[in-house]
Amino acid sequence: MTTLAMKMGQASSITPPGARRESRRTPRKVKQIRIDYEDPPTTTHDMAGDEGYSLASNWFTAKLAQLIIANRITPSQVAVFLYVASGQKRGTGVTSYTQQEITDALNVEVKKQPGAKAITRPTVNRAVKALCKYGWLESAGYGRIQLNVRLWFSGNSDDQRDVLGQIAANHDNDPHAFPYRIGPGDLTGQEAFDFPDLVTRPAKRDVAG
């Protein structure tokens, strides 16, 4: 077998009569190689600035809109919640705003509008207390506010899961405690939104305090 293979190799190197030998061409040099990578799934766009982005519950967003239209939540409560939600320290669900800082920040656009009524600190205080009662916020001590990260979270889903687990552990994983006591009624262990103190009376517009 070895002898046969050697003879075949020798035969293949012999140019048949009448055949032209191909000239050896000089290899072409590579001028450019381009490699394109896809953006990683965590890459964010900068359409709305560099303040960061949040994961928001579609269910909660729709429910919030319904509560506003039904006049079951005050404009000041909505404003305070959204401002606090936008100010989370990424990956924690916690903000470090004082009530005065919230008040001053919410009045930025009011100062540009002649005749507009500013929100007052007592109104912000009442709003924060109401939002804590609803289970949207919770005091985290030392002037910090813990957001219910099931509703709104600044960070990726892995961080959200970890923070949610820690908050739940702080409440002995009680399904009726913060942050689990609110949610779609068709999910096990969760209760639908209920505002017994707001059902029988229309919410007042207390933006002016």
C-alpha positions as CSV (number, residue, x, y, z in Angstrom):
1,M,0.0,0.0,0.0
2,T,2.8,2.4,0.9
3,T,4.6,1.7,-2.4
4,L,1.3,2.3,-4.3
5,A,0.7,5.6,-2.6
6,M,4.2,6.8,-3.3
7,K,3.8,5.9,-7.0
8,M,0.5,7.8,-7.1
9,G,2.1,10.8,-5.6
10,Q,4.9,10.7,-8.1
11,A,2.4,10.3,-11.0
12,S,0.4,13.3,-9.8
13,S,3.5,15.5,-10.0
14,I,4.2,14.6,-13.7
15,T,2.8,17.0,-16.3
16,P,1.0,15.1,-19.0
17,P,2.3,15.6,-22.5
18,G,0.8,18.7,-24.2
19,A,-0.4,20.2,-20.9
20,R,0.7,23.7,-19.9
21,R,2.2,24.3,-16.6
22,E,0.3,27.1,-14.7
23,S,2.6,29.9,-13.8
24,R,2.9,30.6,-10.1
25,R,1.1,33.8,-9.3
26,T,2.3,36.2,-6.6
27,P,-0.1,36.0,-3.7
28,R,-2.3,39.1,-3.3
29,K,-1.8,41.0,0.0
30,V,-4.8,41.4,2.2
31,K,-5.7,45.1,2.3
32,Q,-8.5,45.2,4.8
33,I,-10.6,42.9,7.0
34,R,-13.8,44.2,8.6
35,I,-15.5,42.6,11.5
36,D,-18.9,44.0,12.7
37,Y,-20.3,43.1,16.1
38,E,-23.9,43.3,17.3
39,D,-24.6,45.6,20.2
40,P,-24.9,43.7,23.5
41,P,-28.5,43.3,24.7
42,T,-27.8,45.7,27.6
43,T,-26.8,48.6,25.4
44,T,-29.1,51.6,25.8
45,H,-29.8,54.4,23.4
46,D,-29.4,58.1,24.3
47,M,-32.7,59.3,22.8
48,A,-33.8,61.0,26.0
49,G,-30.5,61.8,27.6
50,D,-28.1,60.1,30.0
51,E,-30.4,60.0,33.1
52,G,-30.9,56.3,32.7
53,Y,-33.9,54.1,31.8
54,S,-36.3,52.0,33.8
55,L,-38.2,48.8,33.6
56,A,-41.9,49.6,34.1
57,S,-44.8,47.2,34.6
58,N,-47.2,47.5,31.7
59,W,-50.0,46.4,34.1
60,F,-49.1,49.2,36.6
61,T,-48.8,51.8,33.8
62,A,-52.2,51.0,32.5
63,K,-53.7,51.0,36.0
64,L,-52.1,54.3,36.9
65,A,-53.7,55.8,33.8
66,Q,-57.1,54.4,34.8
67,L,-56.8,55.8,38.4
68,I,-56.0,59.2,37.0
69,I,-59.0,59.3,34.7
70,A,-61.2,58.0,37.5
71,N,-60.0,60.7,39.8
72,R,-59.0,58.1,42.4
73,I,-55.5,59.5,42.8
74,T,-54.4,63.1,43.1
75,P,-52.1,64.8,40.6
76,S,-49.7,65.6,43.3
77,Q,-49.4,61.9,44.2
78,V,-48.8,60.9,40.6
79,A,-46.2,63.7,40.3
80,V,-44.4,62.7,43.4
81,F,-44.4,59.0,42.5
82,L,-43.0,59.6,39.0
83,Y,-40.3,62.0,40.2
84,V,-39.2,59.5,42.9
85,A,-39.3,56.6,40.4
86,S,-37.1,58.6,38.0
87,G,-34.5,59.3,40.7
88,Q,-33.6,55.8,41.7
89,K,-30.0,54.9,42.3
90,R,-29.5,52.4,39.5
91,G,-29.8,48.8,40.6
92,T,-31.2,49.6,44.0
93,G,-34.8,51.0,43.8
94,V,-33.8,53.6,46.4
95,T,-33.8,57.4,46.2
96,S,-32.2,59.8,48.6
97,Y,-34.5,62.8,48.0
98,T,-35.7,64.8,50.9
99,Q,-39.3,66.1,50.7
100,Q,-38.0,69.6,50.2
101,E,-35.8,68.4,47.3
102,I,-38.9,66.8,45.7
103,T,-40.9,69.9,46.2
104,D,-38.2,72.2,44.7
105,A,-37.7,69.8,41.7
106,L,-41.5,69.6,41.0
107,N,-41.8,73.4,40.9
108,V,-39.1,73.9,38.2
109,E,-41.6,74.3,35.4
110,V,-44.1,76.1,37.6
111,K,-41.6,79.0,37.8
112,K,-41.6,79.3,34.1
113,Q,-45.4,79.5,33.8
114,P,-46.9,82.8,35.1
115,G,-49.9,82.2,37.4
116,A,-49.2,78.5,37.8
117,K,-49.6,77.2,41.4
118,A,-46.7,75.5,43.0
119,I,-46.8,72.3,44.9
120,T,-46.0,72.8,48.6
121,R,-43.9,70.7,51.0
122,P,-47.0,69.7,53.1
123,T,-48.6,68.5,49.9
124,V,-45.6,66.4,49.1
125,N,-45.5,65.0,52.6
126,R,-49.2,63.9,52.3
127,A,-48.5,62.4,48.9
128,V,-45.5,60.4,50.2
129,K,-47.6,59.1,53.1
130,A,-50.4,58.1,50.7
131,L,-48.1,56.4,48.3
132,C,-46.6,54.4,51.2
133,K,-50.1,53.4,52.2
134,Y,-50.8,52.2,48.6
135,G,-47.6,50.1,48.7
136,W,-45.9,52.1,45.9
137,L,-43.2,53.5,48.2
138,E,-41.7,52.7,51.5
139,S,-39.5,54.6,53.9
140,A,-35.9,53.2,53.8
141,G,-34.7,55.3,56.8
142,Y,-32.2,58.1,56.9
143,G,-34.2,60.2,54.4
144,R,-34.2,57.5,51.8
145,I,-37.3,56.2,49.9
146,Q,-37.6,52.6,48.7
147,L,-39.6,52.2,45.5
148,N,-41.7,49.2,44.9
149,V,-39.5,47.7,42.3
150,R,-42.2,45.4,40.9
151,L,-43.8,48.6,39.5
152,W,-40.9,50.6,38.3
153,F,-37.1,49.8,38.4
154,S,-34.0,51.4,37.1
155,G,-31.6,48.6,36.1
156,N,-31.7,45.3,34.4
157,S,-33.9,42.4,35.1
158,D,-31.3,40.5,37.1
159,D,-30.8,43.5,39.4
160,Q,-34.5,43.8,39.8
161,R,-34.9,40.2,40.8
162,D,-32.1,40.5,43.4
163,V,-33.5,43.8,44.9
164,L,-37.0,42.4,44.9
165,G,-35.8,39.3,46.8
166,Q,-34.0,41.4,49.4
167,I,-37.1,43.7,50.0
168,A,-39.3,40.6,50.3
169,A,-36.9,39.0,52.8
170,N,-37.1,42.2,54.9
171,H,-40.8,41.6,55.2
172,D,-40.5,37.9,55.9
173,N,-41.7,37.1,52.3
174,D,-45.2,37.9,53.4
175,P,-47.4,38.0,50.1
176,H,-49.6,40.6,51.7
177,A,-46.7,42.9,52.7
178,F,-44.6,45.3,50.7
179,P,-43.8,44.9,47.8
180,Y,-46.1,42.0,47.0
181,R,-49.4,43.3,48.4
182,I,-50.4,45.0,45.1
183,G,-50.6,43.5,41.6
184,P,-52.9,42.1,39.1
185,G,-55.8,40.2,40.7
186,D,-55.2,37.1,38.5
187,L,-51.7,36.5,39.9
188,T,-51.4,34.1,42.8
189,G,-50.6,35.6,46.1
190,Q,-51.4,39.2,45.0
191,E,-54.2,41.5,45.6
192,A,-55.8,44.0,43.2
193,F,-55.4,47.7,43.8
194,D,-57.9,48.9,46.4
195,F,-58.2,52.4,47.6
196,P,-61.1,52.3,50.1
197,D,-60.4,55.8,51.4
198,L,-60.7,57.2,47.8
199,V,-63.6,55.2,46.5
200,T,-66.4,57.1,48.2
201,R,-65.2,60.6,47.6
202,P,-63.5,62.3,44.6
203,A,-59.9,63.1,45.1
204,K,-59.1,66.8,45.7
205,R,-56.8,68.7,43.4
206,D,-54.2,69.6,46.0
207,V,-51.4,70.8,43.8
208,A,-51.5,74.1,45.5
209,G,-51.4,72.5,48.9
